[in-house]
Amino acid sequence: MIVKIEQNAGFCFGVVSAINLVEKELGNNDKLYCLGDIVHNNKEVERLSKLGLEVIDIKQMEKLKDTKVMIRAHGEPPSTYELAKKNNIEIIDATCPIVLKLQQNVRKGYTQMKSINGQVVIYGKKGHAEVVGLVGQTDNNAIVISGLEDLDFIDYTKPIHIFSQTTMSKEDYTQICNQIEQKYKALNQNLSSNLLITNSICNKVSSRSKQLIEFADSVDMVLFVSGRSSSNGIYLYNLCKAHKEKTYLISGKEDLKKEWFKGCQSVGISGATSTPMWLMEEISDICTSIN
């Protein structure tokens, strides 16, 4: 049995940086609070919790004072920083630089749109931590759309600036923007100046689609390792599954089924940007021993 791990799979640099910060802090302290799961992978969250990382929500943070709280790579809205200042909480900020830059651009875009009675539209998963942080840059006035079914929430008689959550599908974002452009053009002649589209999808995420398909073609079966709450992971899994039928979504070694391996000469292991390499290596070791 040939077993190989996709070279481009695993943590993006934003997640690597966040986890390095956690491990550094816990090297000097017994406990560190983290606002939300540091990464959408239950196995990695469990590993870090054993080291002393305690996941809290914003309601729990409101009751904390004189301590440290980590902000994960997804980022947070301005209100979280205001709460920290009020409660004398030291923020360990692991916001991904790409997300941080996007937050700044959304804030600038909102200021511009507000001055001309326009709208900021964010394409993303409603309720996702990154989207919550982005909407916070607009005083919670941005319009969040998750698919074509949400396009009617936009007022096409007003100026529009569109952004995307960094981990969304590039192809889907292009389709969304094309639809908005058509609707806007039908009602407005001055298209170029009052409809702005910002490509804010992370290059690491957008390039993964092609890389994953090429990897899938090199093996008989793909085991895609991802947390069930990872939007990036579920998207990539579905993409791979549509291309290669023998693709299976697993969260850990306990999900493996021996019958999947029947007739397979080669197995490929891949994962989301939130999947740790140690977990994929653990699964690889088990696959190697399957006859």
C-alpha positions as CSV (number, residue, x, y, z in Angstrom):
1,M,0.0,0.0,0.0
2,I,1.4,3.4,-1.0
3,V,0.3,6.1,1.3
4,K,1.2,9.8,0.8
5,I,0.2,13.1,2.4
6,E,-0.6,16.0,0.1
7,Q,2.3,18.5,0.3
8,N,0.1,21.6,0.4
9,A,-2.3,20.3,3.0
10,G,-2.4,21.4,6.6
11,F,-2.1,24.6,8.6
12,C,-1.9,27.9,6.8
13,F,0.7,30.3,8.2
14,G,-1.9,32.3,10.1
15,V,-2.9,29.2,12.1
16,V,0.7,28.1,12.6
17,S,1.5,31.6,14.0
18,A,-1.5,31.4,16.4
19,I,-0.6,28.0,17.7
20,N,3.0,29.0,18.2
21,L,1.8,31.9,20.3
22,V,-0.4,29.6,22.4
23,E,2.5,27.1,23.0
24,K,4.8,30.0,23.9
25,E,2.3,31.4,26.4
26,L,1.6,28.1,28.0
27,G,5.3,27.4,28.3
28,N,5.3,30.2,30.9
29,N,1.8,29.9,32.3
30,D,-0.5,27.1,33.4
31,K,-3.6,28.5,31.7
32,L,-4.5,30.8,28.8
33,Y,-8.0,31.8,27.7
34,C,-8.9,31.7,24.0
35,L,-11.9,33.4,22.6
36,G,-13.5,30.6,20.6
37,D,-11.8,27.5,19.2
38,I,-8.3,28.5,18.1
39,V,-8.8,26.3,15.0
40,H,-11.8,24.4,13.6
41,N,-10.3,21.1,14.4
42,N,-11.4,19.2,17.5
43,K,-8.3,17.1,17.7
44,E,-6.0,20.1,17.8
45,V,-8.3,21.9,20.3
46,E,-8.2,18.8,22.5
47,R,-4.4,18.7,22.3
48,L,-4.0,22.3,23.3
49,S,-6.6,22.1,26.1
50,K,-4.4,19.4,27.7
51,L,-1.6,22.0,27.8
52,G,-3.9,24.6,29.5
53,L,-5.8,26.4,26.8
54,E,-9.3,27.1,27.9
55,V,-11.9,28.1,25.3
56,I,-14.4,30.8,26.3
57,D,-17.1,32.8,24.6
58,I,-17.7,36.6,24.7
59,K,-20.2,36.3,27.6
60,Q,-17.6,34.5,29.7
61,M,-15.0,37.1,28.7
62,E,-17.3,39.8,30.1
63,K,-16.8,38.3,33.5
64,L,-13.0,38.1,33.3
65,K,-10.7,40.8,34.7
66,D,-6.9,41.3,35.0
67,T,-6.0,38.3,32.9
68,K,-4.9,37.3,29.4
69,V,-7.2,36.4,26.5
70,M,-6.0,35.2,23.1
71,I,-7.7,36.3,19.9
72,R,-7.4,33.6,17.2
73,A,-6.5,33.9,13.6
74,H,-10.1,34.6,12.5
75,G,-10.0,38.0,14.2
76,E,-12.5,39.9,16.3
77,P,-14.7,43.0,16.0
78,P,-13.7,46.3,17.7
79,S,-16.1,45.7,20.5
80,T,-14.0,42.8,21.8
81,Y,-10.9,45.1,22.1
82,E,-13.1,47.7,23.9
83,L,-14.2,45.0,26.4
84,A,-10.6,44.0,27.0
85,K,-9.6,47.5,27.8
86,K,-12.6,48.0,30.1
87,N,-11.8,44.8,32.0
88,N,-8.0,45.3,32.1
89,I,-7.5,42.2,29.9
90,E,-4.3,41.7,28.0
91,I,-4.9,40.6,24.5
92,I,-2.7,38.0,22.9
93,D,-3.5,38.9,19.3
94,A,-3.1,36.1,16.8
95,T,-5.3,37.6,14.1
96,C,-4.0,36.4,10.7
97,P,-2.2,39.3,8.9
98,I,-4.4,38.7,5.8
99,V,-7.6,38.9,7.9
100,L,-6.2,42.0,9.7
101,K,-5.6,43.8,6.4
102,L,-9.1,42.8,5.2
103,Q,-10.6,44.3,8.4
104,Q,-8.8,47.6,7.7
105,N,-10.0,47.6,4.1
106,V,-13.6,46.9,5.1
107,R,-13.4,49.7,7.6
108,K,-12.1,52.1,5.0
109,G,-14.7,50.8,2.5
110,Y,-17.5,51.4,5.0
111,T,-16.4,54.9,5.7
112,Q,-16.4,55.7,2.0
113,M,-19.8,54.0,1.4
114,K,-21.3,55.8,4.4
115,S,-20.3,59.1,2.9
116,I,-22.3,58.4,-0.3
117,N,-25.2,56.5,1.2
118,G,-23.8,53.2,0.0
119,Q,-23.6,49.6,1.3
120,V,-20.8,47.2,2.3
121,V,-21.6,43.6,1.2
122,I,-19.7,40.7,2.7
123,Y,-19.8,37.3,1.0
124,G,-19.2,34.7,3.7
125,K,-20.7,32.2,6.1
126,K,-23.2,33.9,8.4
127,G,-22.1,33.7,12.0
128,H,-18.5,32.6,11.1
129,A,-15.9,34.2,13.5
130,E,-14.1,36.0,10.7
131,V,-17.4,37.4,9.3
132,V,-18.4,38.6,12.7
133,G,-15.1,40.5,12.9
134,L,-15.5,42.0,9.5
135,V,-19.1,43.1,10.1
136,G,-17.9,44.8,13.3
137,Q,-15.7,47.1,11.2
138,T,-19.0,48.5,9.7
139,D,-20.7,49.2,13.1
140,N,-22.6,46.0,12.3
141,N,-24.2,47.6,9.2
142,A,-22.7,45.3,6.5
143,I,-25.0,43.1,4.5
144,V,-23.9,39.4,4.8
145,I,-24.7,37.1,1.9
146,S,-23.9,33.4,1.8
147,G,-25.3,32.5,-1.6
148,L,-27.4,33.6,-4.6
149,E,-30.5,33.3,-2.5
150,D,-29.4,36.3,-0.4
151,L,-28.9,38.8,-3.3
152,D,-32.3,40.4,-2.8
153,F,-31.1,41.8,0.6
154,I,-29.0,44.3,-1.4
155,D,-30.4,47.6,-2.6
156,Y,-29.2,48.0,-6.2
157,T,-30.2,51.6,-6.4
158,K,-27.3,52.5,-4.0
159,P,-23.5,52.3,-4.3
160,I,-22.0,48.9,-3.3
161,H,-18.6,47.7,-2.2
162,I,-18.3,43.9,-2.0
163,F,-15.8,41.9,0.0
164,S,-15.4,38.2,0.7
165,Q,-14.5,36.1,3.7
166,T,-10.9,35.0,3.1
167,T,-11.7,31.3,3.0
168,M,-14.6,31.2,0.6
169,S,-14.5,29.6,-2.9
170,K,-13.0,31.8,-5.5
171,E,-15.3,30.4,-8.2
172,D,-18.4,30.9,-6.1
173,Y,-17.3,34.5,-5.3
174,T,-16.9,35.2,-9.0
175,Q,-20.4,33.9,-9.7
176,I,-21.9,36.0,-6.8
177,C,-20.1,39.2,-8.1
178,N,-21.2,38.6,-11.6
179,Q,-24.8,38.3,-10.5
180,I,-24.6,41.5,-8.5
181,E,-23.0,43.3,-11.4
182,Q,-25.8,42.3,-13.7
183,K,-28.5,43.4,-11.3
184,Y,-26.7,46.7,-10.6
185,K,-26.1,47.4,-14.3
186,A,-29.8,46.9,-15.0
187,L,-30.6,49.9,-12.8
188,N,-27.5,52.1,-13.0
189,Q,-25.5,53.6,-15.9
190,N,-22.5,54.7,-13.8
191,L,-21.3,51.1,-13.0
192,S,-17.6,51.5,-12.6
193,S,-17.5,54.2,-9.9
194,N,-20.4,53.0,-7.7
195,L,-19.9,49.3,-7.7
196,L,-16.6,48.2,-6.1
197,I,-15.4,44.6,-5.9
198,T,-12.5,43.6,-3.7
199,N,-10.8,40.2,-4.2
200,S,-10.2,39.3,-0.6
201,I,-9.9,35.6,-0.8
202,C,-6.6,34.2,0.6
203,N,-4.3,32.9,-2.2
204,K,-3.4,29.9,-0.1
205,V,-7.1,28.9,0.0
206,S,-7.9,29.8,-3.7
207,S,-4.9,27.8,-5.0
208,R,-5.8,24.7,-3.0
209,S,-8.7,23.6,-5.3
210,K,-6.4,22.9,-8.3
211,Q,-3.7,21.4,-6.1
212,L,-6.2,19.0,-4.4
213,I,-7.7,17.8,-7.7
214,E,-4.2,17.1,-9.1
215,F,-3.3,15.2,-5.9
216,A,-6.6,13.2,-6.0
217,D,-5.8,12.1,-9.6
218,S,-2.5,10.6,-8.4
219,V,-4.1,8.1,-5.9
220,D,-6.8,5.5,-5.8
221,M,-8.5,6.9,-2.8
222,V,-8.5,10.2,-0.8
223,L,-8.9,10.5,3.0
224,F,-9.8,14.1,3.7
225,V,-9.1,15.0,7.3
226,S,-11.0,17.9,8.7
227,G,-13.1,19.2,11.6
228,R,-16.8,19.1,10.8
229,S,-17.1,22.8,11.6
230,S,-14.4,23.9,9.2
231,S,-16.0,25.7,6.3
232,N,-12.8,25.5,4.3
233,G,-12.5,21.8,5.0
234,I,-16.1,21.0,4.0
235,Y,-15.7,23.0,0.8
236,L,-12.5,21.2,-0.2
237,Y,-13.9,17.8,0.8
238,N,-17.0,18.3,-1.4
239,L,-14.8,19.6,-4.3
240,C,-12.7,16.5,-4.1
241,K,-15.6,14.1,-3.6
242,A,-17.3,15.5,-6.7
243,H,-14.1,14.8,-8.7
244,K,-13.2,11.5,-7.1
245,E,-15.9,9.2,-5.8
246,K,-13.6,7.3,-3.4
247,T,-13.1,10.4,-1.2
248,Y,-13.9,10.1,2.5
249,L,-14.3,12.8,5.2
250,I,-12.7,11.8,8.5
251,S,-12.0,13.7,11.7
252,G,-9.5,11.2,13.1
253,K,-8.3,7.6,13.0
254,E,-11.5,6.3,14.7
255,D,-13.4,7.1,11.5
256,L,-11.4,4.8,9.3
257,K,-13.2,1.8,7.8
258,K,-11.2,-1.2,6.5
259,E,-13.6,-1.8,3.6
260,W,-12.7,1.5,2.0
261,F,-9.2,0.1,1.2
262,K,-10.4,-2.9,-0.8
263,G,-8.8,-2.8,-4.2
264,C,-6.7,0.3,-3.4
265,Q,-3.0,0.3,-4.3
266,S,-2.5,3.9,-3.2
267,V,-4.1,6.2,-0.6
268,G,-3.8,10.0,-0.5
269,I,-4.3,12.0,2.8
270,S,-5.2,15.6,2.6
271,G,-6.8,18.2,4.9
272,A,-8.0,21.7,5.5
273,T,-6.0,24.8,6.4
274,S,-7.1,23.9,10.0
275,T,-5.9,20.3,9.9
276,P,-2.7,19.7,11.9
277,M,0.1,17.7,10.2
278,W,0.6,15.5,13.2
279,L,-3.0,14.2,12.7
280,M,-2.5,13.4,9.0
281,E,0.8,11.6,9.9
282,E,-1.0,9.6,12.5
283,I,-3.6,8.5,10.0
284,S,-0.9,7.8,7.5
285,D,0.9,5.4,9.9
286,I,-2.4,3.4,10.4
287,C,-3.1,3.2,6.7
288,T,0.4,1.9,6.0
289,S,-0.4,-1.1,8.3
290,I,-3.7,-2.0,6.6
291,N,-3.5,-5.0,4.3
